[in-house]
Amino acid sequence: MFQFFVNTFSNTASISANLNDQHARLFLSSAICGLTLIWFASMFIKKSNKKQPPLPPGPKPLPLVGNLLSLDPELPTYFTNLSRTHGPIMTFWLGKKAGIVISTPRLVREVLKDQDTTFANRDVPAAAREIAYGGSDIVWTPYGPEWRMPRKVCVREMLSCATLDAVYALRRNELRQMIKYIHSQAGKQVNVGEQLFLSVLNVITNMLWGGTVKGDERAGVGAEFRKVITEITGFLGMPNLSDFYPGLARFDLQGIQKKSKVLAQRFDAIFEKMIEQRRLNDIRSESKDFLQFLLQLKGQGDARTPLTMTHIKALLMDMVVGGSDTTSNTVEFAMAEMMNKPEVLRKVQEEVDRVVGKNRVVEESDIPNLPYLYAVMKEQLRLHPALPLLGPHCPSETCIVGGYTIPKGARVFINVWAIHRDPNIWENPSDFRPERFIDSKWDYSGNDFNYFPFGSGRRICAGTAMAERMFMFSLASLVHSFDWKTADGDNIDLAEKFGIVLKKKTPLVAIPTPRLSDASLYA
């Protein structure tokens, strides 16, 4: 019996020991798991409590209105002056909306190259939604398939080198019409910008749907069309309370949406008329223009990203508004700069005379042999970039640039105007000196952030090749065919009028004198 109790006790003790051992292991395991969870939680809390970098510095905002009351409409110069105080990346407040201004090449690289996808969206103003069919064009559409589809169509079919080569005769005809008209006004004052605008507009509309304006209509139609497009680009660049206070958008306190809608309807009526004509008459025609191609492409359909009638109209709007005014403004500035520097104008004329002579007219095939004229174009684009702040970028997520936080949805301005006039980059930056671009490394491909007049990255200008050809051909033809002077012989005012598009504040009005002895060259 004793032995039974001994054995029973022994077994019980053994079981108890085993149970205690299991409990210990279980306790130890639980403790380890608990400590691990606590460590991970503490790391998470520590990480979540870690402060984000601050917003970039900037002028102190007022409650509710931010910096709107001190905002100068001459934004590029206003931002440039503020950056001297607050630094190359700066915050200012448009009501409750953060605006970020970037004005050095290093920081631009972070935005347009290193984080290009994040910044590939646009901050779409209310005026653009009215003018660009709800922002359905290639300028304002958010980055993604809906943007890639129309841009690819535009670049490949409308603005490719092959297409531009194919319509050379069209460009030549329109420029000869301009030269003929200016010759008829010899000795009289001519609004150079209006004539340039109408020529570019005629080239674009001919490529789009075959329409053109000739003869005595030139001056009147050019002035009217230019006025409408000037109003449109003015509204696109105008600070609008509806953009900064979404709750007030329905009230349209400044009337910008209403006025933009009226202008958009004027263009829409033209587009509707052209589209209807193509549908009724020209859809089987062998001579094709861009509109006919678009209508055929729409009919073929694409299940993933179909081309709609809204896309077609928005593309037409992009080409008419975006291509005509910017190119004519650029050539007008170049003419004014050269007239203020007769030695530059003389060099250009001597170069064109050497290559072309005076017994024929300039052809586009002559352009590659005019390096000094190329330098004039590059210098003009440096001093007076067509879009001095580019298009407003908008980050799709909060990110870091230059060690500062850029909040999602901010309106980001790239001050290319300031970079192109930075004395740390350019010697005597305010001087018009084409020589700085002779045999130089500078181009406008968007890879060098010291000089990028057409932008960079995914949102780089789609019409660079078209703009280059129109600029070079137009300017060469004007200086080869005529000498130019002002009525009073004084220097020309080069003051700039800032908006989303840069213009001359005072139109260039000059008197042409024929240079070629054979009058038939002007016919």
GULORO-840771 format. One record per residue: residue in one letter; x, y, z of N, C-alpha, C in turn. Coordinates in steps of 0.02 Angstrom, whole numbers, plus 32768, in hexadecimal, padded with zeros to 4 digits. Layout:
aXYZXYZXYZ...
END
This chain:
m802A7FC48000800080008000802C803F8000f805D803C8029808C8075802C80AB80827FE7q80BF80487FCB80DF804F7F8980AE806D7F58f806E805B7F5E803B80777F31803880C37F38f803880DA7F77803581227F82807481457F68v80AD81227F7380EC813F7F5A80EA81467F0En80D3810F7EEE80D181127EA4809E81477E8Ct806681477EB0803281787E9D804C81BF7EA6f806D81CC7EDC8089820F7EE980BD82207EB5s80E681ED7EA7811C81F87E7680FE820A7E32n80CB81E47E1E80AB81F27DDD808A82377DDDt806882457E15804782867E1B807982C07E18a80B082B77E3B80E582EA7E3A810082F47DF4s810882BA7DD2812382BD7D8E80F282E37D60i80B182D17D68807F82F37D3F807D833D7D4Fs8080834B7D92807F83927DA780BB83B87D8Ba80F583977D8C813183B87D71812A83C67D26n810E83917D048104839B7CBC80D483D47CAEl809D83D67CD6806D840C7CCD808B84507CDBn80B384537D1280D484927D21810384A87CE9d812684777CCD815584857C97812F84A07C59q80F784817C4B80CE84987C1280B484DE7C1Eh809D84E97C5E8085852C7C6E80BB85617C67a80F7854C7C7C8130857B7C78813F858C7C2Fr814085577C06814E85637BBF8117858E7B9Fl80D9857F7BB280A185A67B9880A685EF7BAEf80B785F97BED80BE863C7C0880F686627BE4l812F863D7BDB8168865C7BBA815786707B72s813586417B50812286507B0B80F3868C7B07s80C3868D7B35809386C47B3680B687077B44a80E687037B73810B87407B848133875A7B49i8153872B7B25817B873F7AEB814E875E7AB6c8114873D7AA880E587587A7780CC879E7A8Bg80BC87A47ACC80A487E57AE480D7881B7ADDl8116880A7AF1814C883C7AEA8158884F7AA1t8153881D7A74815D882A7A2D812788597A13l80E8884B7A2780B188767A1280B988BD7A2Ci80CF88C17A6C80DA89037A8A811189297A64w814689057A50817D89247A2B8166893E79E8f8140891279C481268928798380F78963798Ba80CC896079BE809D899879CA80C289D979D9s80F689D37A02811C8A0F7A14813F8A2C79D7m815989FE79AC817A8A16796F81478A397941f810B8A1B793C80D78A38791280C28A7C792Ci80B88A7F796E80A38ABE798D80DA8AF37984k81188ADD798D81518B0B798581548B26793Ek81488AF7790E814A8B0B78C881118B3A78B7s80D48B2878D1809A8B5178C2809F8B9678E2n80C38B98791B80CA8BD9793D81028C037920k81298BE378F581618C0878D681458C4078AAk81598C7B78B4813E8CB4789181558CB47849q81268CC5781B81398CD077D681608D1277D1p818A8D17779D81AB8D58779381778D8F778Bp81898DCC779A81598E037795814B8E15774Cl81188E3E7742810D8E5C770081478E8C76F2p81548E9A76B281878ECC76A281768F0F76C2p81A88F3876D0819A8F7A76ED81768FA776BBg815D8FDE76D4813B900D76A8811F904776CEp80FF907676AC80E290B076CE80AA909A76FDk80A490BD7735807290AA7766802C90B6774Bp80019082774E7FBD908A77347F8E90AA7767l7F5A90CA774F7F2590E477797EF090AE7782p7ECA90B177B97E93908177C27E6390837787l7E4C904977717E1B903F773C7E34905176F6v7E50908D76EE7E6390A376AA7EA9908D7697g7ED2907876C87F16906576B87F3E90A1769Fn7F5E909A76657F8790D076487F6490F0760Cl7F2390E276047F0090FB75C97F02914775C3l7EFD916A75FC7EF991B375F97F3A91D375E2s7F7191B175EB7FB291CD75D67FC991B17592l7FA0918775747FB3916675367FB7919974FDd7FEF919A74DB7FF991C774A27FE891A07462p7FC191BD74357FB0919973F77FEC918973CBe802391AE73D48060919F73AF8085916773D4l8069912B73D1807F90F573FD80C990E373F7p80E690DB73BB812D90C773B8815B90F673DCt8152913873D3817D916873F6816D916B7440y812D916574518118916474978138912874BCf813490ED749D815190B174BB819D90B774BFt81BB90D4748C820490DC748C821B910874C5n81F8913F74D0820A916B750781FF914A754Bl81C89125755381BC9102759281F190CC759Fs820790AB756B823890767573827B9090758Cr828990CF757D82C890EC759682C690F075E2t828B90F675FE828490F97647827A90B47666h8251908B7647823B904D7667825F900F764Dg82849015761682AB8FDD75FE828F8FBF75BEp82B38F8E75A182A38F74755E82668F47755Ci824D8F317596820D8F0E759981E48F3175CFm81A88F4475BD81838F7375E681398F6175E6t81188F6D761F80D08F63762580AD8FA6762Af80778FAD760580498FE5761080038FC7760Ew7FD48FEA762C7F918FCE76357F5E8FF3760Bl7F3B8FCD75E17F038FE675BA7EC48FD475E0g7EB08FFE760F7E7B8FEB763C7E938FB17667k7E708F7976637E838F3D76887EAD8F0D765Ek7EBC8F2076217EE28EF575F47F2B8F0775F4a7F578ED675FC7F9F8EE275FD7FB88EEA75B6g7FDE8F1F75AB80038F28756C804D8F20757Ai806F8EFB755180B78EEF755980DB8F0A751Cv810D8F33752781358F5074F0817B8F3374F3i81938F1A74BB81D68EFC74B681FD8F227481s823A8F377493825D8F64746682A88F567461t82BD8F17746C83038F05745E83048EC37438p83368EBA740D833A8E7C73E5833C8E3C740Fr835F8E3D744783658E00746F83218DE97488l82F98E1874A082B78E0674BA82878DF57482v828E8E17744982648E06740F82718DBE73FAr82AF8DA873FD82C08D6373EB829B8D327419e82978D42745982748D167488822A8D0F7474v820D8D45745C81C58D45744B81B98D267407l81DC8D3D73D481CC8D2A738F81F28CED7376k82218CD4739E82448C97738982408C6173BFd825B8C7073FB825E8C3D742F82188C277446q81E98C56744A81A48C46746081728C5B742Ad81858C5073EC815C8C6773B481158C4B73B6t810E8C0A73C480CC8BEB73C5809F8C0B73FAt80BB8C18743480948C36746A807B8C7C7457f80A48CA1743380938CE6742180768CED73DBa80628CB473BC804B8CB6737780038CCD7370n7FE08CD973A77F9B8CF173A47F9A8D3E73A1r7F618D5873917F578DA0738F7F268DB673C5d7F2F8DF373DD7EFD8E1274077ECF8E3873D7v7E958E1D73C97E6A8E3773947E408E7273ADp7E4A8EAD73917E228EE673A67DDB8EE1738Ba7DAE8F0673A97D678F0473947D608F1A734Ba7D888F4C73367D858F6372F17D968F2C72C0a7DC78F0372D17DDC8ECC72A57DA58E98729Fr7D808E8C72D47D498E5C72D07D138E7372A0e7D098EB5729C7CD88ECF726C7CF38ECE7225i7D328EE3721D7D4E8EEC71DB7D628EAA71BBa7D7E8E7D71E47D9A8E3F71C97D6C8E0371D4y7D2B8E0E71CF7CFA8DD871D27D028DAE7211g7D018DD172497D088DAE72897D4E8D977299g7D808DB572767DC58D9F72807DD48D5E725Ds7DB68D5372217DBE8D1371FD7DF58D1671C8d7E1D8D4A71C87E508D5171947E938D3771AFi7EC78D3D71867F088D22719B7F2C8D5271CBv7F168D9071D17F358DBF71FF7F1F8DB17246w7EDE8DA572517EC38DA472957EAD8D5F72ADt7EA68D2E72827E908CEC72987EC28CCE72C9p7EAB8CAE72FF7ED98C8D732E7F038C58730Cy7F3F8C4F73257F6D8C1D73097F4F8BD8730Eg7F528BB272D87F378B6F72D77F208B5D7290p7EFC8B2572887EE78B1072457EBD8B447220e7E918B6872447E678B9B72257E908BD57209w7ECB8BDF72257EF88C13720B7F268BF871D4r7F408BBB71DE7F6F8B9F71AD7F4F8B957169m7F108B8171677EEF8B7271287EEC8BAF70FAp7ECE8BE8710E7ECC8C2170E17F118C4070D3r7F3E8C3D71057F818C5870F97FA58C3070C3k7F9F8BEE70C77FBF8BC370957FA38BD17050v7F628BD9704C7F428BE9700B7F5D8C2B6FF0c7F618C5D701C7F778CA070087FC08C9F6FF1v7FEB8C80701880328C81700A80438C566FCCr80258C1C6FC780358BEE6F9180158C026F4Ee7FD88C1C6F527FB48C286F147FB48C716EFEm7FB88C9E6F2E7FB28CE56F1D7FF68D086F1Dl80208CF86F4C805C8D1F6F57809D8CF86F4Ds80988CBE6F2E80D58C976F1F80FC8CBA6EE8c813B8CAA6EE381658CC86EAE814B8CB56E69a81348C776E62811A8C606E2280DD8C896E0Dt80AF8C956E3C80748CBD6E2D80868D056E1Dl80B48D226E4480C98D676E3780EC8D6D6DF4d81138D3C6DE181328D3C6D9E80FC8D3A6D68a80C98D126D7480958D096D42806C8D486D35v80698D756D6780418DB26D5F806D8DEF6D57y80AA8DE56D3F80D78E1E6D3580B98E4F6D03a809B8E366CCD807E8E636C9A80498E906CB9l80258E766CE97FF28E9E6D0B80128ED76D33r80478EC66D5980698EFB6D7F80868F2F6D50r80A38F186D1980C28F466CEA808D8F746CCCn80548F596CB9801F8F826C9B80078FB86CCBe7FFD8FA66D0A7FE58FD76D3A8018900E6D48l80588FFC6D4B808B902E6D568092905C6D1Ar808B90406CDE808E906B6CA28052909A6CA0q801890836CB87FDE90AF6CBC7FED90E96CEBm800D90DA6D24801E910F6D53804F91416D34i808391276D1480B591526CF58094917E6CBFk8067915F6C99804491866C64801B91BE6C83y7FF891B06CBA7FCF91E36CDA7FFC921B6CF6i803292086D17805F923C6D34807D92666CFCh808D92476CC380A8926D6C8B807592A06C72s8035928E6C75800192BE6C607FFB92F86C90q801692F06CCD801493246D00805893476D07a8084933F6CD780C7935D6CDB80C393A86CE7g80EB93C16D1680EA94076D2880B494196D5Ak808993EA6D6A805493F66D9B806493CF6DDBq804293E06E10804B93BD6E4F8024937B6E4Ev804693456E62802993026E62802D92E66EA9n7FF692CB6EC17FF792A76F01801592626EF4v8054925B6F048079921E6EF2805D91E16F16g804C91EA6F55803291B16F7C7FF191966F5Fe7FC591C16F497F8591AA6F2D7F9091836EECq7FBE919B6EC37FCB91776E847FEC91336E91l801991316EC1803790F26ED3800390C26EEFf7FD890DD6F1B7FA490B46F397F7790956F04l7F6190BC6ED47F3490A36EA27F55906E6E76s7F9590786E667FB990466E3F7FBD90036E63v7FD090066EA47FD48FC86ECB7F8F8FA86ED2l7F5D8FD36EDF7F198FB96EE57F028F976EA5n7F118FB56E6C7EFE8F976E2C7F218F546E20v7F608F516E337F848F116E2C7F628EDC6E57i7F538EED6E947F358EBC6EC27EF08EA76EABt7EC58ED86E997E828EC66E847E818EA06E42n7EB08EAF6E167EB68E876DD97EC88E3F6DE8m7EF68E376E187F088DF26E2C7ECD8DCF6E4Dl7EA48DF66E717E6C8DD86E957E328DC86E67w7E1B8DFB6E417DDF8DEF6E197DDF8E136DD5g7E168E336DC37E1B8E506D807E038E986D7Ag7DF08EB86DB17DD88EFC6DAE7E108F2F6DADt7E068F666D8C7E3A8F9A6D8A7E1A8FDE6D7Cv7E3F90126D8A7E2890566D7E7E5B90796D52k7E43909A6D1D7E7090B96CEC7E5B91006CDDg7E8591226CB47E7491626C987E6591986CCBd7E3191C06CBC7E2091F96CE57E0791E66D2Ae7DF391A86D347DDA91926D757E11918B6DA9r7E4F91886D937E8691756DC07E88919F6DFFa7E8B91E16DF77E95920C6E317E5B92076E63g7E1D920B6E497DE4920A6E757DDB91C86E9Av7DDE91916E747DD5914F6E927E0D913F6EC3g7E4A91516EB07E8391456EDC7E7B91686F1Ea7E6691A76F1C7E5D91CE6F5A7E2691B06F85e7DEE919C6F667DB591816F8C7DC7913E6FACf7DE491116F847DF690CF6F9E7E2990D76FD6r7E5991036FCC7E8D910B6FFE7E709127703Fk7E40915370387E1F916F70737DFD9139709Cv7DD9910C707B7DB690D7709E7DE790A970C2i7E1D9095709E7E4E906770BC7E73908A70F5t7E8090CB70ED7E9F90F171247E7390F17162e7E3290F871597E0490F671917E0590B171B2i7E06907E71897E07903A71A57E45902E71CFt7E80903C71B47EBD903171D97EC1905F7216g7EA1909B72117E9E90C7724B7E7790A97284f7E3D908C72757E15906B72A97E38902E72C6l7E5D900A729D7E818FCF72B57EB78FE172E8g7ED4901C72E07F099030730E7EF4905E7345m7EB5907073487E9D90A173797E8D908073BCp7EA6909A73F47E93907F74367E479082743En7E2A904A74527DE1904374547DCC90287498l7DA2904C74BC7D8B903574FE7D6A8FF074FBs7D4B8FE074C37D2B8F9F74BC7D5D8F6674C1d7D9C8F7374AF7DD08F3F74B27DEB8F3774F9f7DE98F6C75207E088F6C75627DD68F5E759Ay7D978F6A758C7D628F5C75BD7D2C8F347599p7D348EF275957D048EC9756E7CBC8ED47583g7CB08EE475C27C6B8EF075D97C4B8F2C75B7l7C758F5A759D7C5B8F96757D7C558F8F7531a7C6C8F5675167C6F8F4D74CE7C2B8F5774ACr7BF68F4074CC7BB48F4574AD7B9E8F8D74A5f7BBA8FBA74CD7BA7900074C87BCD90267491d7C07900B747C7C2F902A74467C3590757452l7C509088748C7C5090CD74A27C7190FD7471q7CA490E5744D7CC79111741D7CAB910B73D6g7C7D90DE73CD7C5F90D6738B7C8C90B47358i7CC49097736E7CF4907973407CD7903C731Dq7CB4901273447C978FD673257C638FE972F0k7C39901973007C05902D72D17C2490497291k7C55907472987C759092725D7C9B905E7235s7CBD902F72587CE18FFA72367CB18FCE720Fk7C778FC1722C7C458F97720B7C2D8FB771CAv7C238FF971CC7C0D901C71907C4190167158l7C829020716A7CB7901A71387CBC8FD3711Da7CB68FA2714B7CBA8F5C71367C818F4B7106q7C468F6771117C0E8F5970E57C198F74709Fr7C3D8FAD709B7C4D8FC870587C798F997031f7CAB8F7C70537CD68F4C70317CB08F0B7023d7C878EF670537C638EB8704A7C358EBB700Ca7C188EF570007BEE8EFD6FC57C168EF36F85i7C548F0D6F847C808F026F4A7C918EB86F43f7CA28E986F7B7CB48E516F787C798E276F60e7C3D8E366F7A7C018E116F657BF68E186F1Ak7BFF8E546F017BF58E606EB97C278E386E90m7C668E396EA47C998E156E7F7C8D8DC96E82i7C7A8DB16EBC7C6D8D696EC47C328D546E99e7BFD8D7C6E997BC28D6C6E717BD28D6B6E27q7BFB8D9A6E107C0F8D9C6DCA7C368D5D6DB8r7C628D486DE57C898D0C6DD77C5B8CCF6DD3r7C2B8CCB6DFF7BFE8C926DFF7BD48C8F6DBFl7BBC8CC86DA87B8F8CCA6D707BB28CC56D2Cn7BEC8CE66D277C0A8CEF6CE67C4D8CCD6CDBd7C788CD06D0E7CBE8CC06D017CD58C7E6D1Ci7CA88C566D3A7CC08C1A6D5B7CDC8BE76D2Ar7CC78BED6CE97CE18BBF6CB67D158BE06C89s7D278C1D6C9A7D578C416C717D9D8C246C78e7DC38C256C427E078C0A6C447E378C3A6C66s7E298C7C6C647E548CAC6C857E408CAE6CCFk7E6E8C996CFA7E5F8C916D417E7E8CC96D6Ad7E598CDF6D9C7E768D0C6DCD7E708CEB6E11f7E868D0E6E447E898CF06E877E448CE06EA2l7E138D0B6E957DD08CFF6EAD7DB38CC06E8Eq7DBE8CB66E4F7DA48C7A6E2E7DC48C3C6E4Cf7E058C406E5A7E268C076E7A7E088BF86EBFl7DFB8C2D6EE57DDF8C246F287D998C046F25l7D708C1A6EF67D2D8BFE6EF07D308BB46EDCq7D5F8BA36EB27D678B5C6E9F7D808B346EDAl7DAE8B516F007DC98B2E6F3B7D928B246F6Fk7D678B556F777D308B4E6FA57D028B156F90g7CF68B0E6F4F7CCA8AD96F367CE68A936F42q7D298A8E6F427D488A4C6F4C7D3F8A356F94g7D418A636FC37D348A5370097D6E8A31702Cd7D718A3A706C7DA28A1A70987D7F8A0E70DBa7D7889CE70EC7D5089BD71277D6E89D87167r7DB189DD716A7DD189F271A87DCF8A3E71B1t7DE68A62717F7DE58AAC71827DC98AC67140p7D878AC671387D6A8ADB70F87D738B2570ECl7D7C8B3770AD7D808B7D70997D398B97708Ft7D258BC670B87CE18BE170B67CE08C237090m7CA38C3A70817C9C8C7B70607CB78CB3708Dt7CB08CAB70CE7CCC8CDC70FD7D188CDF70F6h7D388CA470F17D818CA370E77D948CC870A7i7D6E8CBC70727D7D8CDA70317D7A8D277036k7D448D4070547D3D8D88705A7D748DA57088a7D848D8170BC7DB88D9970EA7DFC8D9C70C8l7E0A8D6B709D7E498D6D70767E498DA87046l7E128DB470257E0E8DEE6FF87E1A8E2F701Em7DFC8E34705A7E068E6F70847E4F8E777097d7E708E4070AA7EB78E4370BC7EE18E5E7083m7ED48E4570477EFC8E59700E7EF18EA26FFCv7EB28EB76FFB7EA28EFC6FE77EBB8F2E701Bv7EAB8F21705B7EBD8F51708F7F078F4B70A2g7F1F8F0E70AB7F638F0470C37F988F10708Fg7F888F05704F7FBC8F0B701B7FC28F4F6FFCs7F8B8F736FF77F8D8FB26FD07FAC8FEC6FF7d7F928FF870337FA7903370597FEF902E7070t80038FF4708880488FED70A3807C8FF7706Dt80718FDA703280A28FE06FFC80A790276FE3s806E90476FD6806F908B6FBC808D90BC6FEFn807E90B27030809D90DD706380E890D67063t81009099705B8149908C705D816C90AE7023v815090A96FE7817090CA6FAD816B91166FB4e8134912F6FCE812B91776FD8816191927008f816D916E703F81A29183706D81E69183704Ba81F4914F70248235914A7002823E91856FD2m820A91966FAD820F91D06F7F821D92106FA7a81FB92196FDE820492567006824B92597022e82639221703C82A7921F705882DB92307022m82D292146FE6830392216FB182FF926A6F99m82C392856F9582BD92CB6F8082DD92FA6FB2n82DD92E76FF28300930F7025834B93057023k836192D0700383A992C26FFB83B892BA6FB1p83BF92F16F8D83C892ED6F44840192C16F2Ee843692BA6F58846E92906F45845992466F41v842A92326F6D841191ED6F6B83E691E36F2Cl83BA92136F1E8390920E6EE283BC920C6EA3r83F092346EA3841D92356E69843F91F26E5Fk845591D36E96847691916E928446915C6E77v8408915F6E8E83D6912F6E7683CA91396E2Bq83C191776E1683B591856DCF83F091706DA4e842D917D6DBC846891696D96846C911E6D90e845B90FA6DC5845D90B16DC3842990966D91v83EC90B26D9483B8909A6D6783CA90AC6D1Fd83E590E76D1383F990FB6CCF843090CC6CB5r845E90BA6CE08495908E6CCC847B90496CB7v844A90306CDA84308FED6CCC83FC8FEE6C95v83D090206C96839790226C6883A4904D6C2Bg83C990846C3683D190B56C01839490E26BFDk8392910C6BC9835A913A6BC28332912D6B82n833E90F36B64831B90E26B2682E690AC6B2Fr82DC90986B6D82A790686B7C828F90746BC4v825C90516BD8824190596C1B825D90226C49v8257902D6C8A826E8FFC6CBB82428FBE6CB7e82638F846CB882408F446CBD82538F236D00e82298EF76D1682368ED66D5682768EAC6D53s82888E956D1882C68E6E6D1083048E996D1Dd82FC8EDB6D1D83358F086D2C83438F0C6D77i83128EFD6DA083168F0A6DE783528EE86E09p83618EA96DFA839B8E8A6E1C83DD8EAD6E0Fn83E08ED86DDC841E8EFC6DCC84208F426DEAl83F48F4F6E1B83F08F916E3A83FD8F8B6E86p843B8F7D6E99844A8F726EE1843F8FB06F0By844D8FEB6EEF844590286F1883FA90346F26l83D090266EF48388902D6EFF83708FFC6F34y838C8FBF6F35837C8F906F6B838F8FAD6FAFa83C88FCE6FB183DE8FEC6FF083AF90247006v8395904A6FD68364907D6FE58326905E7004m830F90266FE782D49005700282E08FED7049k83188FCD705583268FB37098832C8FEC70CCe834C902370B78353905B70E5830F907B70F4q82E5908070C082A1909A70CB827B906D70FCl8280902B70F5825D8FFD7122827A8FFF7168r82B89013716E82D5901A71B182B9905871D4l82BB909071B182A590D071CF825990D371D8h823590BA71A781EC90C171A881CB907D719Cp81D1904E71CB81B2900C71C08166901371B9a814A8FED718B81038FF4717A80D68FE971B7l80E78FB871E180C28FAB721F80F38FB67259p80F68FF27275812B900272A581298FD972E5l80EF8FBD72F780E98F93733280D68F4B731Fl80DD8F3B72DE80C58EFC72C3807B8EF472D4g80618EB772D0801E8EAA72E880218E977331p7FEF8EA9735A7FF28E9973A27FEF8E4E73AEh80228E3373CF80258DEC73E180008DE17423c7FED8DA2742F7FC78D92746B7FDA8D4C7483p7FFC8D4574BC80118D0274D27FD58CD674E4s7FD88C9774CE7FA28C6874DC7FA68C4B7522e7FDD8C5875447FE58C43758A80168C7275ACt80128C7475EE80418C9D761480878C82760Bc80B88CAE75FF80FC8C9775F1812E8CCA760Di816E8CB9760581A38CE3761F81CC8CFE75E4v81D78D3F75E382028D5F75B182308D9075D5g82718D8875CA82A18DB575E9829F8DB37634g828A8D7B765182868D75769A82478D9276B8y82188DA9768F81D98DC576A6819E8D9A768Ft81688D9E76B4812B8D7976A281038DA1766Fi80F08D7F763A80C28D9C760980808D76760Fp804B8D977627800C8D7376337FE98D5E75F3k7FC78D2675F87F9E8D0E75C07F6C8D4475ACg7F658D4F756A7F358D8075527F4D8DC8754Fa7F8C8DD575637FA68E1975607FAC8E2F7517r7FAC8E70750C7FB88E8B74C980028E9D74C5v80278E7A749A806F8E81749780828EA87458f80A68EDF746280BD8F0A742B81088F017421i811C8EF573E381638EF173D181758F3373B0n819D8F5C73D281AC8F9F73B981E68F9C7387v81D58F84734B82088F7F731782218FC57303w81F68FF773078209903B72F7824390527323a82409042736582759056739382B5902E7387i82AE8FED737982EA8FC4736E830E8FDC732Fh82EA8FEF72FC8308900672BE832A904A72C5r831D906C72FD833C90AD7309836790AC7348d837A9072735D83A3906B739A83EB907D738Ap840790B173AB844C90C5739D8480909173B1n846C906073DB849A902A73EC84A18FF773B3i84738FFB738384748FCD734A84888FF1730Aw846E902E73028476905372C3849D909472CFe84CC90A172A484F290DF72A684C791177288n84C2914F72AB8498918772958454916E727Fp842E915072AD83F1912B729983BA9156727As83BA91987287838591C2726B839391D97224d83D091CD720C83E391E271C983CD91AE7195f83B691C7715C83A6919C712483E6918F70FDr8403915471078444914470E8844190FF70C9p842D90F97089842990B87069846C90937067e84A390B9706B84E59099706784EF9065709Dr84CC906A70D584D6903A710B84BF8FF470F6f84978FF070C1847F8FAE70AA84A28F95706Ci84D48FBA705484F98FA1701A85278F697031d85228F2F7010854B8EF4702185488EE4706Bs850D8EEA708885078EDE70D084E58E9B70DCk84E78E85711B84C98E45712E847D8E4C7138w84658E8A713B841F8E94714E83EF8E7B7118d83BF8E54712C83868E43710183478E47712By830E8E37710D82D08E3C713382AC8DF97136s82D48DC3713E82B98D807143829A8D727187g82A88D9E71B8828D8D9471FC82BC8D6D7228n82F88D5E721183288D37723983568D647263d835A8DA3725283848DD2727683578E057299f83598E0672DB832A8E2F730183448E76730Cn837A8E8872EA838E8ECE72E683698EF172ADy83518EC9727C83328EE5724082FE8EB37227f82BF8EC27232828A8E93721E824A8EBA720Dp824C8EE271D882138F0D71C881D38EE871B7f81D98EA871A2819D8E817191818A8E5171C9g81A88E59720481998E2C723B81C38DEE7238s81AE8DBB725F81D58D7D726481A78D46727Eg81BE8D08727881998CD07293815C8CBE726Ar812E8C9C728A80F38C83726680C78CBB724Ar80C98CF4726A809F8D2C725480C58D5D7227i80FD8D49720B81218D7671DD80F48D8871A2c80FD8DC2718780D38DDA715080D38DA97116a80988D9870FE80928D6970C780A08D8A7083g809E8DCD708080A48DEF704180E78E0F7033t811C8DF67053815E8E16704C81758E177003a816E8DDF6FDF81868DDC6F9A815F8E0D6F6Em811F8E116F7880F58E406F5181098E886F61a81128E976FA181258EDB6FB581688EEF6F96e81988EC16F9881DA8ED06F7D81D68EE06F33r81B18EB76F0D81AD8EC26EC5818A8F046EB5m81548F126ED8812F8F506ECA81598F8D6EDDf817B8F8A6F1581A58FC26F2B81DB8FD06EF7m82028F9D6EE7823C8FA76EBA82268FBD6E75f81F48F9D6E5981DD8FAD6E1681BF8FF46E14s819790056E46817890486E4781AB907F6E4Fl81D890776E7F820990AC6E8D823990B46E52a8250907D6E36827D90826DFC825B90A56DC2s821B90966DB681F790B56D7E81ED91006D8Al81DE91146DC881D2915A6DD7821191846DCFv8249916C6DE8828691956DE582A791916DA1h829A915C6D7B82B691576D37828F91846D08s824D91896D11822391AE6CE2822191F96CEFf822C920D6D2F822192536D418257926D6D71d826392AE6D6C828292D36DA2824992EE6DCDw825892FA6E0E8224930E6E3C823A934A6E66k820B93776E72821893B06E9E81D693C56EBFt81DD93EB6EF581A294076F158193944C6EF9a815794636F04814294A46EE7816B94DD6F03d817C94DA6F4381A195116F6281EB95046F68g820194C96F55824894B86F58826194A86F9Dd823694A86FCF824B949A70148250944F7020n8270943E7057827393F8706B822E93DE707Bi8226939D707281E6937C707D81E0936870C6d81A6937470E38198935F712881949313712Bl81BE92F5715481C092AC715A819E9293719Aa817692BE71B9815492A971F78128926C71EAe8128923F721B81049200721580C19204723Ak809091E4721D804E91DC723D804791937252f8046918872948047914472AD8001912772B4g7FFC90E972A67FC090C072B17FD8907972ABi7FAA904B729D7FC2900772917FED90067252v7FDF903572238007904071E78027908571EAl8066908971D7808B90C971D8807F90EF7197k806E912F719D8062915971628089919A7168k809091BD712F80A9920171328072922E714Dk80849259717C805192857199803892B67165t806692CE713A805492FC7104805F92D970C2p802C92D27098803592AE7058806C92CD702El808F92A3700880C392BB6FDB80A292D56F9Bv80A693166F92808D93366F5480CA93546F31a80D7933E6EF4811493536ED18106935E6E87i813393826E68812C93936E21815B93686DF7p814193406DC8816C93176D9E8182933B6D5Ft81C0932E6D4B81DA93466D0B81F5930A6CE5p81DD92FD6CA981F492C26C83823F92C36C78r825F92886C7F82A792826C7482B792626C31l8288923E6C15829492196BD7827E92436B9Bs82A992466B69829C92726B30826792576B01d825F92156AFF822F91F56AD281EB91F26AF5a81BB921A6ADE817A921D6AFE815591DA6AF9s816691B16AC8814391716AC0815191426AFAl8188914E6B1F819791246B59816791306B93y813F91666B8E810E91746BC280C8915C6BAEa80C291436B71807F91306B58806A90EE6B77
END
